[in-house]
């Protein structure tokens, strides 16, 4: 385990971590053989990265992609000074809720004023980075965990509150219902220090199952 990178920046590093995860739990190798190596799921950090995650909260991937394209085209380079000067209605007019728009603008204002530093997060451990992010009004546990996983690239952060990961774990473990967050954390403890890699496989597992179920339902309707 000593050679496992704490930060995953490349597909090669993800593959290295995946091999170590297989040694810990061979069931992930079955998922790998079925679905392949999961996506890297890395994105730009800083204000832009946080904004993209906030946009995606509690809405479908398709809807989030449409809104994010509109936001990124309008905002441009996501300079803190520019975003800090925006009005909530201006940003919300691009398709965000007022609460999400306010969260992004407040984060920009705190960065611009030197109260909050995205660069400082990179020097913190996972827990400290997530805690620092949650000090931003409007940033909850899910947002913080996804930022630490996708923007900082940490290999052991566990997004136990993500509904897709929860549904994937339900299927993976053969549970009767989607596990509650405390149970999620307990079940994932055996995958330390590779819980973020496990989450990537569970995301893909859930996506594949949803696609297969949709295809089965479509075929059943056509057969009637």
C-alpha positions, -999 to 999 in steps of 0.1 A, spaced: 0 0 0 30 23 5 33 30 -32 -3 41 -36 -5 78 -47 -25 100 -24 -34 121 -54 -47 107 -87 -39 129 -117 -36 105 -146 -53 73 -159 -20 55 -153 -22 64 -116 -59 55 -115 -50 21 -130 -23 16 -104 -48 23 -77 -73 0 -93 -49 -29 -91 -43 -22 -54 -81 -21 -49 -85 -55 -66 -61 -70 -41 -83 -56 -14 -116 -66 -28 -117 -89 -59 -153 -79 -67 -140 -47 -82 -120 -67 -106 -152 -82 -118 -166 -47 -124 -134 -38 -142 -137 -67 -165 -173 -59 -172 -171 -21 -175 -134 -12 -179 -114 14 -161 -137 41 -148 -134 78 -158 -107 98 -142 -133 124 -130 -108 152 -127 -118 188 -132 -102 222 -128 -99 234 -92 -104 268 -77 -135 289 -81 -143 275 -115 -142 239 -101 -164 247 -72 -189 266 -94 -192 236 -117 -199 213 -88 -224 237 -73 -242 239 -106 -245 201 -107 -261 198 -72 -294 179 -71 -301 180 -109 -295 155 -137 -262 153 -155 -278 164 -187 -294 195 -172 -262 204 -153 -242 202 -186 -266 225 -203 -265 251 -175 -228 248 -170 -221 255 -207 -242 286 -204 -225 297 -172 -189 291 -184 -196 309 -217 -210 339 -199 -185 341 -171 -154 332 -191 -122 328 -171 -138 328 -137 -117 356 -123 -127 360 -86 -129 398 -91 -154 394 -120 -176 369 -103 -175 388 -70 -189 418 -88 -219 399 -102 -254 402 -89 -273 371 -78 -300 377 -103 -274 380 -131 -259 346 -124 -293 330 -116 -306 342 -149 -283 317 -166 -303 288 -151 -291 285 -116 -312 288 -85 -307 320 -65 -291 299 -37 -265 283 -60 -258 317 -76 -253 333 -41 -230 304 -31 -207 310 -61 -206 348 -57 -199 346 -20 -170 322 -26 -156 346 -52 -159 375 -28 -141 356 0 -114 347 -24 -111 382 -37 -109 396 -2 -82 370 8 -105 354 34 -105 320 16 -78 304 -5 -84 275 -29 -47 271 -33 -44 264 4 -67 234 1 -40 215 -18 -17 215 12 -44 202 36 -54 166 43 -87 154 30 -107 161 62 -92 196 67 -99 205 30 -135 194 32 -140 212 65 -125 244 50 -148 242 20 -179 237 43 -171 270 60 -184 286 27 -221 293 31 -240 270 8 -213 244 5 -223 211 22 -207 177 27 -215 164 -8 -200 195 -26 -169 194 -4 -163 157 -9 -167 160 -47 -143 189 -48 -117 170 -28 -121 140 -51 -124 157 -85 -105 189 -81 -78 179 -56 -77 143 -69 -74 126 -36 -75 88 -37 -92 81 -4 -120 107 0 -154 89 2 -185 107 -13 -208 87 9 -237 112 4 -238 109 -34 -270 92 -44 -255 74 -74 -227 60 -53 -252 49 -27 -274 32 -53 -243 15 -68 -232 3 -34 -267 -11 -28 -264 -32 -59 -227 -41 -53 -234 -54 -18 -268 -69 -26 -287 -48 -1 -324 -46 1 -324 -8 1 -301 22 -5 -279 24 25 -280 55 48 -249 77 49 -236 62 82 -239 27 68 -222 39 36 -192 51 56 -190 19 75 -192 -3 44 -165 16 27 -141 15 56 -126 -17 43 -114 0 11 -92 26 27 -70 42 14 -87 37 -20 -123 47 -13 -123 73 -41 -113 46 -65 -141 24 -52 -165 53 -57 -155 56 -93 -163 20 -100 -196 23 -82 -205 53 -102 -199 34 -134 -216 3 -121 -247 24 -113 -247 41 -147 -243 8 -166 -272 -8 -146 -294 22 -153 -287 20 -190 -293 -18 -191 -326 -14 -172 -337 14 -196 -329 -8 -226 -348 -38 -210 -378 -16 -204 -377 -3 -240 -375 -38 -254 -404 -49 -232 -425 -20 -244 -417 -28 -280 -426 -64 -275 -461 -56 -264 
